[in-house]
Amino acid sequence: MNHQPRPAVGVAMVLAGSVLFAVNGTVSKLASATGIDAPQLTTLRASGAALGLFALALAIRPSRLRVTRRELPMLVAYGLAGFFAVPMLYFVAINRMPVGIGLLFEFTAPVLVALWARFVQGHAVRPRLWVGLAACLAGLACVAEIWGRLRLDALGLLAALSSAVLLAAYYLLSARGVVSRDTLSLTAYAFGVSALAGAAVRPWWRFDPSALTATSQTGHLPVWLLLTYIVIAGSIAPYLLVAGAMRHLPPTSVGIIGMAEPVVATAVAWLVLHEHLDPAQIAGGTLILAGVALAETARVKAEPSDPSHVPPN
């Protein structure tokens, strides 16, 4: 049965997913402040999301979970790059710098993808790519305020930049080898790979259950409630919303509308964590988002409608 695209529904789904992803940054920072480190938080999140998504896939259409031997290497790489390394580095970054700034650095990934398409794959690009690149570089300079004493934590900055590079790799892997899979089974397997990788790095069975009853200093929320949000509202729900929006909107539109995420994330972090950006950093963030929008639309050949534009935050 063919479904008629409904752009308004697609926009609403992307915005809802972006808001959930945005709030997830602050919630994750609150959870980390109770003593859960980045690898452990990544493992707990991936394990919970994998269980939920596999249960949903089994209930809806179990046949979609079949995997061929040829698919395995790509699924493993996809899960390790996008669903283990990127979120873990993002958690490291936002624990050492404001949530909004960590997201802004990560959101430069589409510019890296466009540069890869131009210089490595030899694809034609529109001239506005270079304007977008210049805007991103200027914006990053403003966010870091390089004209004075560098205010950003060095390790946090390195983690944020690394997450952008790996997010670009995740997008490229998506476009190359996993577009034939449906979004639900693909995301379930990706979270499953992330959970296994996390169990090897920081085994979940060594997690102290008593930590679940601890409360965050801000808001006095129990850790179990924060983790529930991270798994359900911060992972499963936004992935399904943004992936579902692909049925109503082209990937480029989804990517551009999704840039509401760092704006909302900055506002939520300001309200809850009292993190604020100065005027230069706000101007820099605006330049970065404008540059990313230009890069998103600079490639002459449009990308297929696949889940590669769903950021794995």
N, C-alpha and C positions, 0 to 999 in steps of 0.2 A: 504493500500500500504506500503510495507516494504522499508525502506530507507537503502542503503548500507552505513555503517560507513565510514567516511573519516577523518582519524586522523589529517591530516594537517589542515583541516577546523576547527576541534575541537580545536586544539592548537591556531589557529588564533583567534577564538572566545573567548577563555579563556583569552588570552593576551589582547585583546581589552577590554573585561569587566574589567580586573584587572587594566588597565590604567585608565579607566573611574572612577572606584572606588577610585583609588589612588589620582587622581586629586580632587575628591570630598572632601577629607580631608582638603586640602588647601582652597578650595572654601568655605567649611562650616566654617572654622576658620575665613576667611575674613568676612563672613556674621555675625558671632557671635561678631566680633569686632565692629560692628555698633550698638550693644545694644540688639540683639536678643539672649535670653538665651537658654540653651540646651533644656528644655521642649518645649519651643515655636518653636524652629527650628525643633525639632522632629515632632511636631504636623503639622506644615506647610508642611514639606516634606511628611509625611505619607498621609495627606489629598490630596495633589496634585497627588501623585503616585497612590493612591486608585482610584481617579476619572479617571485617564488615563488608568489604567489597567482594570477597570470595563467597560469602554467604548470600549476598545479593545476586551475584552471577549464577550461583547454583539454583537459586529460587526462580530466576527469570529464564535463563537458557543455558543449561550446563554444557551443551555441546560447544559453546563458544570458548570454553576453557581448554580445548584440545590444543596441544602445542607440538609442532614438528621439530625434528632435530635441527633443521636448518635455522629455525627461529631462535633457538636457545641462546647462541652467542650474542645476538642483537638485543634480546630481552634482558640479558644479564648486564650488558654495557649500558643499556637504556636505564635500568633500575639503579645501577651503581652511580652513574653520572648525575642523572636528574633527580632521583628520589632519595639518595643517600648523601652524596657529597655536597650537592647544592644546598639542601636544607641545613645540613650540619654546619657548613661554612656560614650560612646566613644566621644561624643561631649564635655562632661565635661572634659575628660582626655586630649584631644588635645588642649583645651583652657588653660590648666595649665602645659602642657609639649609639647615637639616637636611632630609633627604629626607622624613621623616615630617610635618614642618610644611608643606612644600610641597604634599604630597598632601592634608592636612587642609583646606587652603584650597580646593583644587580640588574636593574632595568636597562642598562646599556647593552645587554646581550644582543638585541636585534641589530645594533650597529655593527657588532663584531660579525654577526651572520652575514650582513650585507657586504662587509669588506671581504669575507671569505668567498662569497659568491663572485665578487668582482675579480679578485687577484688569484684565487686558487682554482675556482671552477670556470673562470673566464666568462661569466654571464654579463650581459649588458646591464648597466645601471643608469638611472637618470641623474643628471647633474646635481640634483638637490641632495644626493647622498653626502657630497662633500660639505655642503652647508650644514647638514645635520651632524656630521662628524665634528665640524668646527664648533657647533653649538654645544655638543656634548662635552668636548674638551674644555671649553670655556666654563661650562656649568660645573664640571668636576673641580676645576681650579677654584671657582667661587665657593663651592661647598667645603672644600678643604682649606680655603683661605690661605693659599700658598704665598701671598704677599707678606704675611707676617709669620709669627711662630706657629708651626703646624699644630692645630688643635685636635686633630683626630688621632686616636690610638693607632700605633703602627701595626700591631697584630690585627686589630679590627679592620683596618684599611686593606691589609693584605688578604684577609678572609673575604671581604666584600668584593674585591677585584677578582679573586679566584672563583668566587661563586658566579660572577658574570661570565667568565671564560667557560666554566663548566656548563652553565645554562645555555650558552651558545652551542656547545658541543651536543647538549641534549636536544636542542632544536634540530640540529643537523642530522643526528641519529634518527630522530622521529621522521624527518622527511625522506631519509634514505631507505630505512628498512622495516618500519613497523606500521606503515599506513594501512596495511591490509587487515590488521586486527581491529575489532571493535573497541571502543574507548573503555568500556567497563572491564573487560578481561585484561586489556593492556595495562590499565592502571592498577588492577589487582595484582598482576604479576610483578609490576614495577615496585609496588610497595612490599610485596613478598621478598623480592631480591634485596631491597633496602633493609628489611627486618632481619634477614639472614646475615647480611654484612654487619649490621649493627650488633647482632648477637655475638659475632666473632670479635668485634672491637670492644664492646661493653655489654656483656651478657645480661639480658633482662632478668634472669633468675637470681642475679646477685643484687638486684634492686631491693632495698629495704622496704617491705610493705608498710612499716610504720610511718614512712615518709609521706604516704598518701593522706594521712590525717593532719599533716602540718598545714599551717596557714600562711598565706603571703602577707608580707608586711603592709603592702598597699591593698586596701579593700578587705583584708582579712578573709580571703577566699581559700577554701581547702584545696590542696593539691589535686585530689581526685576529681574535683569539679573542673579545675583548669585543664587537666589532661583529657577529660571528657569533651570539653570544647575543642581542644586541639585535634582530637581524632575525628569527631563527628562534624562539628560546624567549621573547623579550620582546615579540614582535609577532604573528607568524603563528600560533603555537600557542595563545596565550591568547585571541586573537580567535575562533579556531575552537572552542575549548573553551566559552567563555562563550556564543557564538552557538548552539552545539549544545545547551547547557543549556536554551535557550528552548523546546525541544521537550518538556521534562520539568517545567519550573517556570514560573509566571507572572513577568512582568518585575519586579514589585514584590519578589518573593522573591529574584530574581537580584540586584537592586540592594542589598537588605539584606544578603544573604550576602556580596556583593562588598565590603562594608565591612570585611572582614578584611584587605583590601589595605593600608590605611595602618598597621594594627597590625603586620603582618608586615614591611612596608617599614621601619618604625621599628626593629624588632628586628634586621633584617639590617644596616641602617646603623649600629646600635650595635655589632654584632659585628665588622663589617668596617671601617667608617670611624671607629669610636669616637665617633659622634655620640650625644648623650644629651639627653633632655628632663628638666627639673626637675619636681618634684611639681606645681607650678601648671600647667605645660604639659601634663603627663599628664592632670590633671583637666580641663583645657580640651579636650583631644582627646576625652576620654570624653563631654563635653557635646556637642561637635560631632557625633559619631557618633550619639548619642541623638537629637539634633535632626534630623539627616538621616533617621533611621529614621522619626520621626514625620511628617516632610514627605513621605516616600515613600508613606506610607499615608493621607495626608490628603485626596487627591483622590477625590471620590465616584465619578467615572467612571474605570474602570481603563483603562490604555493598552493598545493591541494588543500582541500578542507579536511584537516586531520587534527588530532589532539596535540600536535607539537607546540601549539601556541598557548597551552595551558601551563602557566608557570608553576613549578613544583615547590612552592613556598610552604 
